[in-house]
Amino acid sequence: MNLAKSIPVFKLYGESWHWPTPDLLHCESIHSRSSLYDWSIRAHQHTDLVQILYVQQGEGDIEIEGVSLPFSQPCVQIIPALCVHGFRFSTGPTVFRCRLPHRLSPSLNSSLAVQCRC
């Protein structure tokens, strides 16, 4: 089976509907979504969203393109569009996730002097 076809593509993890807000930036706590999935988000990708993950408290593992790496507080993870990623969090972390349309990411990269790539 083609691996690319087996990786789910979402706007928001686990949801099949379009972008749920007129805002350019969607932010939520990990608790609001990840607790529904036992603190484990399987590998997936977003076609046109850049995700910024801020870990304020807690730890876990991030899987990027099939490679799993541990993370701990405090840290920021920037995940570009189409990058296959997943997470496992310790129970009850304080983590916030923001997503913005991919078309805005060049401005973000310039502002932060960071290049996002998998």
N, C-alpha and C positions, 0 to 999 in steps of 0.2 A: 504494500500500500504506500502511496506517496505521502511522506511525512507532512508536507505542507497542507495537504487536504485534510489531515487528521487533527490539526491544531485549530481549535475553535477561534472565531473572530467575533469580538464584541465591541459595542460602543461602551457599555458598562458591563462588568463581569456578570454573567448569568442572565442577562436581559437581552431580548431580541428586538426591542423597540428602538426608535431613533433617539437622538440626543434629547434628554428629558427637560432641558431648560433653555430659555432664550439667552442665557448668560454665556459669555465666551469662556468662562472658567467654572468648572464644576469641582467643588471640594466636599469631602465627607470624611468622617472618622472611619477607620478600619472596622471598628466595632459594628457599625451600622450594616455592613455587608459581610465581612469575613466571619462573624459569629454565626451566620446562617450556614456556613460551610465548614464548621468545626475548625476554624482558624487556618484552613488550608485552601489556597487558591491554585487550582491546577493550571498547567501551562496553557497559555492563550496569547492572543495578540489583538491589537487595535489597529484598524486600517488607517485611520486618520487622526489619532489622538496621541499626544505626548503625555506621559504620566510622571508626576513628581511625587515621590513617597518620602514623607518626613517621619522618622522614627524618633519620638520624644522619649519613650520609655518602653523597655521590653527588648526582645531579641527574636531571632528566627533564622530562616534560610531564604535566600532569593535564588531562583533558577533563571538564568539568562542563557538562551540559546542552548539548552541542554546541560549547562554547567551550573552546579549548585554551590553557593558560597554562603557562609554564615555572616550575619550582621548583628550589631548590637547598638544600643543607644549611645549617644545621639548620632544619627546619620541621615543623609539625604541620598536617595536613589533617583536618577533621572532615566526614564525608559522611553526611547524614541518609538515612533509609529512603526508597526510591523515587526518589532523586536519580540520574539517569543519569550514569555516570562511567566513565572508563577512564584508563589510565596507560601511559606509555612511560618506562622507566628506563634510565639509563646502565648499561653492563654491570657487574655485580657491586657494586651499591650495598649500603649497610648501612641497611636500612629494616625497620621492624616494623609490623605491622598488627594491630589489635585490633578485634574486633567484639563488640557486645553487643546484646541484644534491644531493639527500639525502645521497648518499654514502660518501660525504665530510663532513656531519654534525657532526660526532663524533670528527673530528679534530677541527671543530669550537667550539663545546662544551668544549673540553679540553682547547683550547686556551683562551676562555672567562670565563672558570670556571662556566658555566651556563648549567643547564639541561633543555632542551626544552621538554615539555609534555603538553598535553591537559588534 
